[in-house]
């Protein structure tokens, strides 16, 4: 355990030195600020949904995949993996350390967006009712989005190609997942042993939608949520599905990483 903690600390130092990390983290401010500028009658639920949905699904997922890929390929690119394995450090522990760092990044990214939106709400005089629930939802979104990125990261590790290929795969996965979440075939399906239930991004939306406030919603939005309510996914279920899939992907990822040539 102590060796794993040292590896995690080392990976944190690596990621802090990357320009990609600093640029990626700054993007968390863009969408909430832009949204608050164009929507004059926004409430707290609107601001937080932008952080949890648009910021998370469209920006954070590809960023976390690209960041994770850069961590996994760094030793190969600089030919330092041989030195690490002589310490000795197993590739399994090294993989877990990298993935834990990405998990922390994802949660921190979502929380940064939360506090930006909170500041915007205060400046706009928006009431902060339900702020505790939004904090929990945003933190949970960070963890679930990390889990949702694992299938794509598994594909990136398996391909073992350049950063360009990693970027293409990451954005293709993001776009496909986001398109699926607006498809009735993927989200208006009863919870059970079926493919839509196992799709990471659509199932997160099916969990997240139930927490949206309908207080200021119009009749169209209210009707939509009422018709969609039978397909909501409970919190324990969404965590069981996503973390189970993430664990399976990580196990396969480690096996692939261990068999790759130095």
C-alpha positions in Angstrom: 0.0 0.0 0.0 2.8 2.4 0.9 4.5 1.7 -2.5 1.2 2.5 -4.3 0.8 5.8 -2.4 4.4 6.8 -3.4 3.5 6.0 -7.1 0.3 8.1 -6.8 2.3 11.0 -5.3 4.8 10.7 -8.2 2.0 10.7 -10.8 0.5 13.8 -9.2 3.9 15.5 -9.6 4.0 14.4 -13.3 0.5 15.7 -14.1 1.1 19.1 -12.4 4.1 19.7 -14.7 2.0 19.1 -17.9 0.8 22.1 -19.8 -2.1 19.9 -20.9 -3.3 19.6 -17.3 -3.4 23.4 -16.7 -5.1 24.1 -20.1 -7.6 21.3 -19.4 -8.4 22.6 -16.0 -9.1 26.1 -17.2 -11.8 24.9 -19.6 -14.1 24.2 -16.6 -14.7 28.0 -16.4 -15.7 28.5 -20.1 -19.2 27.0 -20.4 -20.7 28.2 -17.1 -19.5 31.7 -17.7 -20.8 31.7 -21.3 -24.1 30.2 -20.2 -24.6 32.9 -17.5 -23.9 35.6 -20.1 -26.5 34.4 -22.6 -29.2 33.2 -20.2 -30.5 36.1 -18.1 -33.2 34.2 -16.1 -31.1 31.2 -15.1 -31.6 29.6 -11.7 -29.1 27.6 -9.6 -30.4 24.3 -11.1 -29.7 25.6 -14.6 -26.2 26.6 -13.8 -25.3 23.4 -12.0 -26.8 21.2 -14.8 -24.4 23.0 -17.2 -21.5 21.9 -15.1 -22.8 18.3 -14.6 -23.9 17.8 -18.2 -22.4 20.0 -20.9 -19.1 20.6 -19.0 -19.0 17.0 -17.9 -20.1 14.9 -20.9 -18.8 17.1 -23.7 -15.6 18.4 -22.2 -14.5 16.4 -19.2 -14.8 12.9 -20.8 -12.5 13.6 -23.7 -10.1 15.6 -21.5 -9.8 12.8 -19.0 -9.2 10.2 -21.7 -6.5 12.3 -23.4 -4.9 13.1 -20.0 -4.9 9.4 -19.0 -3.4 8.4 -22.3 -0.6 10.9 -21.9 0.2 9.4 -18.5 0.1 5.9 -19.8 2.3 6.7 -22.8 4.8 9.0 -21.0 7.2 6.2 -19.9 7.2 4.7 -23.4 7.7 8.0 -25.1 10.7 8.9 -22.9 11.9 5.3 -22.6 11.8 5.4 -18.8 9.5 2.4 -18.2 12.6 0.1 -18.0 14.0 2.1 -15.1 10.7 2.1 -13.2 10.3 -1.7 -13.6 13.8 -2.2 -12.1 12.8 -0.5 -8.8 10.7 -2.8 -8.9 7.3 -1.3 -9.7 4.7 -3.6 -11.3 2.8 -2.3 -14.3 -0.4 -3.1 -12.4 0.4 -0.7 -9.5 1.6 1.9 -12.0 -1.7 1.7 -13.9 -3.8 2.0 -10.7 -1.8 5.1 -9.6 -2.4 6.7 -13.0 -6.1 5.9 -13.0 -6.5 7.2 -9.4 -4.9 10.5 -10.4 -7.3 10.8 -13.3 -10.2 10.1 -10.9 -9.0 13.0 -8.6 -8.7 15.2 -11.6 -12.3 14.5 -12.8 -13.8 15.2 -9.4 -11.7 18.3 -8.9 -12.7 19.5 -12.4 -16.4 19.1 -11.7 -16.0 20.8 -8.3 -14.2 23.7 -9.8 -17.1 24.2 -12.2 -19.5 23.9 -9.2 -17.7 26.8 -7.4 -17.5 28.9 -10.5 -21.3 28.5 -10.9 -21.8 29.2 -7.3 -19.9 32.5 -7.6 -21.9 33.4 -10.7 -25.1 32.7 -8.8 -24.0 34.9 -6.0 -23.0 37.8 -8.4 -26.4 37.4 -10.1 -28.4 37.3 -6.9 -29.7 33.8 -7.6 -31.1 32.0 -4.5 -28.9 29.2 -3.3 -31.6 26.8 -2.2 -30.5 23.1 -2.6 -26.8 23.9 -2.7 -25.9 20.9 -0.6 -27.6 18.5 -2.9 -26.0 20.1 -6.0 -22.6 19.7 -4.3 -23.2 16.0 -3.8 -24.5 15.6 -7.3 -21.5 17.4 -8.9 -19.0 15.3 -6.9 -20.9 12.1 -7.9 -20.8 13.2 -11.5 -17.1 13.5 -11.4 -16.7 9.9 -10.2 -19.3 8.6 -12.6 -17.8 10.4 -15.6 -14.4 8.9 -14.7 -16.0 5.4 -14.8 -17.7 6.3 -18.1 -14.4 7.1 -19.7 -12.9 3.7 -18.8 -14.2 1.7 -21.9 -12.7 4.4 -24.2 -9.4 4.4 -22.3 -9.3 0.7 -22.6 -9.6 1.0 -26.4 -6.8 3.6 -26.4 -4.5 1.4 -24.3 -5.2 -1.6 -26.5 -4.5 0.4 -29.7 -1.2 1.7 -28.2 -0.9 4.4 -30.8 0.0 8.1 -30.9 -1.7 10.9 -29.1 -3.5 11.9 -32.3 -5.2 8.5 -32.4 -6.1 8.9 -28.7 -7.7 12.3 -29.4 -9.7 11.0 -32.3 -10.9 8.0 -30.3 -11.8 10.2 -27.3 -13.9 12.7 -29.3 -15.5 9.9 -31.4 -16.6 8.2 -28.1 -17.8 11.5 -26.7 -19.9 12.3 -29.7 -21.4 8.8 -30.0 -22.2 8.7 -26.3 -23.8 12.2 -26.4 -25.9 11.3 -29.4 -27.1 8.1 -27.8 -28.3 10.0 -24.7 -30.9 11.8 -26.8 -32.1 8.6 -28.5 -35.2 7.0 -27.2 -33.8 3.6 -28.1 -31.0 4.2 -25.5 -32.7 6.0 -22.7 -36.4 5.1 -22.8 -35.7 1.5 -21.9 -36.7 -0.2 -18.7 -33.8 -0.9 -16.3 -32.7 -4.5 -16.7 -30.3 -6.9 -18.4 -30.2 -5.1 -21.8 -27.7 -3.1 -23.8 -29.1 0.4 -23.1 -28.8 -0.2 -19.3 -25.1 -0.9 -19.8 -24.3 2.2 -21.9 -22.3 4.5 -19.5 -23.3 8.0 -20.6 -27.1 7.3 -21.3 -27.5 5.6 -17.9 -25.8 8.6 -16.1 -28.3 10.9 -17.8 -31.2 8.6 -16.7 -29.9 9.0 -13.1 -29.2 12.7 -13.3 -32.5 13.8 -14.9 -34.5 12.9 -11.8 -32.8 15.6 -9.7 -33.7 18.5 -12.0 -36.0 21.1 -10.5 -39.3 21.7 -12.3 -40.2 24.7 -10.3 -39.7 27.2 -13.1 -40.1 24.7 -16.0 -42.6 25.3 -18.7 -45.3 22.8 -19.7 -43.2 21.1 -22.4 -40.3 20.4 -20.1 -42.6 19.3 -17.3 -44.4 16.9 -19.6 -41.1 15.5 -20.9 -39.8 14.7 -17.3 -43.1 13.2 -16.3 -43.1 10.9 -19.3 -39.4 10.1 -18.7 -39.7 9.3 -15.0 -40.4 5.5 -15.4 -36.9 5.2 -16.9 -35.0 7.0 -14.0 -32.1 5.0 -12.5 -31.6 4.9 -8.7 -28.3 6.2 -7.3 -27.1 2.8 -5.9 -27.9 1.2 -9.3 -26.0 3.7 -11.4 -23.0 3.4 -9.2 -23.1 -0.4 -9.3 -23.4 -0.4 -13.1 -20.7 2.2 -13.8 -18.2 1.1 -11.2 -18.7 -2.6 -12.1 -17.9 -1.7 -15.8 -15.0 0.4 -14.8 -13.5 -2.4 -12.6 -13.8 -4.8 -15.5 -12.2 -2.4 -17.9 -9.4 -1.7 -15.5 -8.6 -5.4 -15.0 -8.4 -5.9 -18.8 -6.4 -2.6 -19.2 -3.8 -3.8 -16.7 -3.5 -7.2 -18.5 -3.0 -5.4 -21.8 -0.5 -2.9 -20.3 1.5 -5.7 -18.7 1.8 -7.6 -22.0 2.9 -4.6 -24.1 6.6 -4.6 -25.1 8.9 -2.1 -23.3 
